[in-house]
């Protein structure tokens, strides 16, 4: 995968306009020679635009902005087949555009207000042949990489760690920021549901006075998959729980399930789900062109047998508690190669809390009152795990 910086722009604004810019609307238009994207904004901002391949994408980085609009299918016109936007990291908002063909950014510029109009950020995309695209990126200058996470501690088992006064529970709210995750039957975003449950679970766990709780994210921000794992290890987590909500074409299917790590997926559905979730970094416009496979993936054979056994034990306890109060799938314990479960020394599970493609599951997951049973069940499972240890 190659990252090609295309355009960067600086827009001078007075100190009086230094407050956060707001994107009030997004528009797309198709012309004979180009596809145009327009963002209406309350002020001018700096920007950087670049393209990625495998798959072909256009990425736009802005200073952290507020959004008064949401991604919508109406933007999918011309060369644009998909779009998502949100917070990429503190201080940076990102727009990722999926395109139908290799493209070049013909122009990117900001127009000042005129009459009643706001500032307009304009990006013009032009299709190019794949050969021309390859020539464009033959000698790329890579966009500065994201700051590396702090070096994790050497490989060690949970039992070999220095004991903490309280067990450390790492809660991972799936997706976030520019990566919305699954879009529900009624338009809800997986990233919002997972964060809501994660915050409620943290509150309930802290109320017991028994645990220290670490969040991989506590707001709507994108976090790379490997950084989620690294944060759990850096915190010397005793348990890692990743929260997600699935979708499926058959909308009548509903219920929760729990996944643990395995080289071999338990079924085709589990394999497909893991493949989808493991693409989160690609969805957010990350470039892996200069990373070896060893860096991009924590090798599954590093996972110690003890850790995998403890993960399976905890998964069984989660399922037992969930089954008492919420609907679970018939085969509720599944196995797949999820990237976020690959910490070699932290017992980890991924909880699919239900199907956003099912309207009843979606209603439950969108309601704080109806989520209470789910959060209580997860808390009981964590309590049970540590009591039995």
C-alpha positions in Angstrom: 0.0 0.0 0.0 1.4 3.4 -0.9 0.6 6.8 0.5 1.0 9.7 -1.9 0.8 13.2 -0.4 -0.9 15.4 -2.9 -1.8 18.8 -1.7 -1.4 20.8 1.5 -2.8 24.2 2.1 -2.4 26.9 4.7 -5.2 29.4 5.4 -4.3 32.3 7.6 -7.0 33.2 10.1 -6.9 35.9 12.8 -6.6 35.0 16.5 -10.3 36.0 16.8 -11.2 33.0 14.6 -8.9 30.6 16.4 -11.9 28.7 17.9 -12.8 25.3 16.5 -14.2 25.3 13.0 -17.5 23.7 12.3 -18.4 21.8 9.1 -22.0 22.7 8.6 -22.7 20.7 5.4 -21.0 18.4 2.8 -21.9 18.4 -0.9 -20.7 16.4 -3.9 -21.2 17.2 -7.6 -20.4 15.5 -10.8 -18.9 17.4 -13.7 -17.9 16.2 -17.2 -14.2 16.2 -16.2 -14.2 15.8 -12.4 -16.1 15.0 -9.2 -16.2 17.9 -6.7 -16.4 17.7 -2.9 -17.4 20.8 -1.1 -17.4 21.3 2.7 -19.2 24.4 4.1 -17.3 25.6 7.1 -17.5 28.4 9.7 -13.8 29.4 9.1 -10.9 28.6 6.9 -8.4 25.9 8.1 -5.1 24.3 7.2 -5.5 21.0 5.3 -3.6 18.1 3.8 -4.9 15.9 1.0 -3.3 12.6 -0.1 -4.3 9.4 -1.8 -3.8 5.7 -0.9 -4.1 2.5 -2.9 -5.2 -1.0 -2.0 -8.0 0.0 -2.0 -8.0 3.4 -3.7 -8.9 6.2 -1.3 -8.5 9.9 -0.8 -7.7 11.1 2.7 -8.2 14.7 3.9 -6.7 15.8 7.2 -8.0 19.0 8.9 -7.4 20.5 12.3 -10.0 19.1 14.8 -13.4 20.3 13.7 -16.9 19.9 14.8 -19.4 18.2 12.5 -23.0 19.3 12.1 -23.6 16.7 9.5 -23.2 12.9 9.2 -22.0 10.6 6.4 -24.8 9.9 4.0 -25.4 8.0 0.8 -26.3 11.2 -1.0 -22.5 12.0 -1.2 -21.9 8.9 -3.2 -21.7 10.3 -6.7 -19.3 10.2 -9.6 -15.9 8.9 -8.5 -17.0 8.8 -4.9 -18.5 5.5 -3.7 -18.2 6.0 0.0 -17.3 8.5 2.6 -16.7 8.7 6.3 -15.4 11.4 8.6 -14.6 12.0 12.3 -11.9 12.5 14.8 -8.7 10.7 13.8 -6.6 11.6 16.8 -6.5 14.5 19.2 -6.2 17.7 17.2 -6.8 16.1 13.8 -10.1 15.4 12.0 -10.1 13.1 9.0 -12.2 12.5 5.9 -11.7 9.2 4.1 -13.2 8.9 0.6 -13.5 5.6 -1.1 -13.2 6.0 -4.9 -14.3 3.9 -7.8 -11.0 4.3 -9.7 -7.5 5.5 -9.2 -7.7 9.3 -9.0 -5.5 12.4 -8.6 -6.5 15.4 -6.7 -6.6 18.1 -9.4 -7.2 21.0 -7.0 -7.9 21.6 -3.3 -8.6 25.1 -2.1 -10.6 27.2 0.3 -13.0 30.0 -0.8 -13.7 32.8 1.6 -17.3 33.8 2.4 -19.2 35.6 -0.2 -22.6 37.2 0.6 -24.5 34.8 2.9 -22.2 31.8 2.1 -19.7 30.3 4.5 -16.1 29.3 3.9 -16.0 26.6 1.3 -13.3 23.9 1.2 -13.3 22.4 -2.3 -11.6 19.3 -3.5 -11.7 18.3 -7.2 -11.0 14.6 -8.1 -10.0 13.4 -11.6 -9.8 9.8 -12.7 -6.5 8.5 -14.0 -5.3 5.3 -15.5 -3.8 2.8 -13.1 -0.5 3.1 -15.0 -0.5 6.8 -14.5 -1.3 6.4 -10.9 1.6 4.0 -10.4 3.9 6.5 -12.0 2.6 9.2 -9.7 3.5 7.2 -6.7 6.8 5.7 -8.0 8.9 7.8 -5.6 6.4 8.8 -2.9 7.2 10.9 0.1 5.3 9.3 2.9 3.0 11.3 5.1 4.5 11.5 8.6 3.5 8.4 10.5 1.4 8.5 13.6 3.3 8.8 16.8 4.4 5.3 17.9 2.9 4.0 21.0 5.1 3.7 24.1 7.1 0.5 24.0 5.3 -2.3 25.7 6.8 -4.3 28.5 8.6 -7.6 27.6 6.5 -10.7 27.1 5.3 -12.0 30.4 2.4 -14.0 31.7 -0.4 -12.6 33.8 0.6 -14.5 36.8 4.3 -13.4 36.4 3.4 -9.7 36.6 3.8 -7.7 39.8 0.4 -7.8 41.4 -1.7 -4.6 41.3 -3.7 -3.6 44.4 -6.8 -3.9 42.2 -7.3 -6.0 39.0 -7.0 -3.8 35.9 -9.9 -4.1 33.5 -9.3 -2.8 30.0 -12.5 -1.8 28.1 -12.1 -1.4 24.4 -15.0 0.5 22.7 -14.8 -0.7 19.1 -14.4 1.6 16.2 -14.6 5.4 16.7 -13.9 8.7 15.0 -13.5 8.4 11.3 -14.4 4.7 11.6 -18.2 4.4 12.3 -18.3 0.6 12.3 -21.6 -1.1 11.4 -24.5 1.2 10.5 -27.8 0.0 12.0 -31.2 -0.7 10.5 -32.3 2.7 11.8 -29.1 4.5 11.1 -27.3 4.1 14.5 -23.5 3.9 14.4 -21.7 1.0 16.1 -19.0 3.4 17.4 -21.6 5.3 19.4 -23.2 2.2 20.8 -19.9 0.7 21.9 -18.7 3.9 23.5 -22.0 4.3 25.4 -21.8 0.7 26.8 -18.1 1.1 27.6 -18.7 4.2 29.7 -21.6 2.6 31.5 -19.6 -0.5 32.2 -16.7 1.6 33.5 -19.0 3.5 35.9 -20.5 0.2 37.2 -17.1 -1.4 37.7 -15.7 1.6 39.5 -18.7 1.7 41.8 -17.8 -1.7 43.1 -14.5 -0.3 44.4 -12.8 -3.5 43.3 -11.2 -2.6 40.0 -9.0 -0.1 38.2 -10.5 0.5 34.8 -8.6 1.6 31.7 -10.3 2.7 28.5 -8.8 2.4 25.0 -11.0 5.4 24.1 -13.4 7.5 26.1 -14.6 9.7 23.4 -15.4 9.6 19.7 -11.8 9.2 18.4 -10.1 6.7 16.1 -7.6 4.3 17.8 -5.4 2.0 15.7 -6.0 -1.7 16.4 -2.4 -2.4 17.5 -2.6 0.7 19.8 -5.6 -0.8 21.5 -3.6 -3.9 22.2 -0.6 -1.9 23.3 -2.7 0.2 25.7 -4.0 -2.9 27.4 -0.5 -4.3 27.8 1.0 -1.0 28.9 -1.7 -0.8 31.6 -0.7 -4.3 32.8 -4.3 -5.3 32.2 -5.7 -8.4 33.9 -8.6 -8.6 31.5 -9.3 -7.0 28.1 -12.9 -6.7 26.8 -13.6 -5.4 23.4 -17.2 -4.3 22.7 -18.8 -4.5 19.3 -22.2 -4.8 17.6 -22.5 -6.9 14.5 -24.7 -6.8 11.3 -25.9 -9.5 9.0 -28.0 -9.6 5.8 -30.6 -11.8 7.5 -32.2 -9.1 9.7 -34.2 -11.6 11.8 -31.0 -12.8 13.4 -30.4 -11.3 16.9 -28.5 -12.1 20.1 -25.1 -11.6 21.7 -22.0 -13.8 21.3 -18.4 -13.8 22.6 -15.2 -14.4 20.6 -11.8 -15.6 21.7 -8.6 -15.9 19.7 -7.9 -18.8 17.5 -5.8 -19.5 14.4 -8.7 -21.3 12.9 -12.1 -19.6 12.9 -15.0 -21.5 14.3 -17.1 -20.9 11.1 -17.3 -18.8 8.0 -19.3 -16.1 9.7 -16.6 -15.8 12.4 -13.9 -15.6 9.8 -15.7 -12.9 7.8 -16.4 -10.9 10.9 -12.8 -11.0 12.0 -11.7 -10.0 8.5 -14.1 -7.0 8.6 -13.1 -5.8 12.0 -9.4 -6.2 11.3 -9.8 -3.7 8.4 -10.6 -0.8 10.8 -7.2 0.8 10.2 -7.7 0.7 6.4 -11.2 2.2 6.9 -9.6 5.1 8.8 -7.1 5.9 6.0 -4.0 4.3 7.5 -1.0 3.4 5.3 0.9 0.2 5.9 3.2 0.5 2.8 6.3 0.7 4.9 5.5 -1.8 7.6 6.5 -5.4 7.5 4.0 -8.1 8.2 5.7 -8.7 11.5 5.0 -5.1 12.6 1.5 -4.9 11.2 0.4 -8.1 12.9 1.2 -9.5 16.3 1.9 -13.1 15.5 -0.8 -15.4 16.9 1.8 -18.0 17.9 3.1 -15.6 20.5 -0.1 -16.0 22.4 0.8 -18.1 25.4 -1.3 -21.1 26.2 -2.1 -19.9 29.6 -3.5 -16.6 28.3 -5.7 -18.4 25.7 -7.0 -20.8 28.3 -7.9 -17.9 30.7 -9.6 -16.1 27.8 -11.8 -19.1 27.1 -12.6 -19.4 30.8 -13.7 -15.8 31.0 -15.7 -16.1 27.7 -17.7 -18.9 29.3 -18.4 -16.8 32.3 -19.6 -13.9 30.1 -21.9 -16.2 28.2 -23.4 -17.7 31.4 -24.2 -14.2 32.8 -25.5 -12.8 29.5 -27.8 -15.8 29.0 -29.5 -15.0 32.3 -30.8 -11.6 31.1 -30.3 -11.0 27.4 -30.7 -13.0 24.2 -27.6 -14.9 23.1 -26.9 -16.9 19.9 -27.2 -20.6 20.0 -23.5 -21.0 19.3 -22.5 -18.1 21.5 -18.8 -18.9 22.1 -16.9 -18.4 18.8 -13.3 -18.3 17.7 -11.5 -16.1 15.1 -8.3 -14.1 14.6 -9.3 -10.7 15.8 -6.4 -8.3 15.9 -7.5 -6.8 19.2 -7.4 -10.2 20.9 -3.7 -10.8 20.2 -2.1 -9.5 23.3 0.1 -12.5 24.4 -0.2 -11.8 28.1 -3.6 -10.3 28.7 -6.7 -12.6 28.7 -9.0 -11.1 26.1 -12.5 -11.5 24.7 -14.5 -9.7 22.1 -18.2 -9.3 22.9 -20.6 -8.9 20.1 -23.5 -7.3 22.0 -26.1 -7.9 19.4 -27.0 -7.2 15.7 -27.6 -3.6 14.7 -29.1 -5.0 11.6 -32.0 -6.3 13.8 -34.4 -3.6 14.8 -35.1 -5.1 18.3 -31.4 -5.5 19.1 -30.8 -2.0 17.8 -33.5 -0.6 20.0 -32.0 -2.3 23.1 -28.5 -1.1 22.3 -29.6 2.5 21.7 -31.5 2.7 25.0 -29.5 3.3 28.2 -32.4 1.8 30.3 -32.5 -1.4 28.2 -28.7 -1.7 28.1 -28.6 -1.9 31.9 -29.2 -5.7 31.9 -26.3 -6.1 29.5 -23.9 -3.9 31.5 -24.9 -5.7 34.7 -24.3 -9.1 33.1 -20.8 -8.1 32.0 -20.0 -6.8 35.5 -21.2 -10.0 37.1 -19.0 -12.0 34.7 -15.9 -10.0 35.6 -16.7 -10.4 39.3 -17.1 -14.2 38.8 -13.8 -14.4 36.9 -11.8 -12.9 39.8 -13.7 -14.7 42.5 -12.9 -18.1 40.9 -9.2 -17.2 40.5 
